[in-house]
Amino acid sequence: MVQHTALSAIIYAGLVSAGANPQDAVDKLAESSLPKLEEWLIKNPQPGYACKTAAKRKEWSDLSLAERKQYTDAILCLQSKPALTSR
């Protein structure tokens, strides 16, 4: 499970969608790393997981006003919930 979570975080941070912003170092790293990741996933399949279903990062400036509203609503919803971990 930890490996799956770490892999998800790497994919989420590394994947980008086409947008108005120029490629930065993270975008270039994702471009060169994704083929390696896809190869690894073929050799080490994760149940219910594939590159095609991974979340893709979008720059805030590339989001529509409706998407920005949905995002902030989701954050406010999460913040209103009790913590799942104890202090």
Helices and strands as residue ranges (DSSP letters): H 2-14, H 25-43, G 51-53, G 60-62, H 65-79
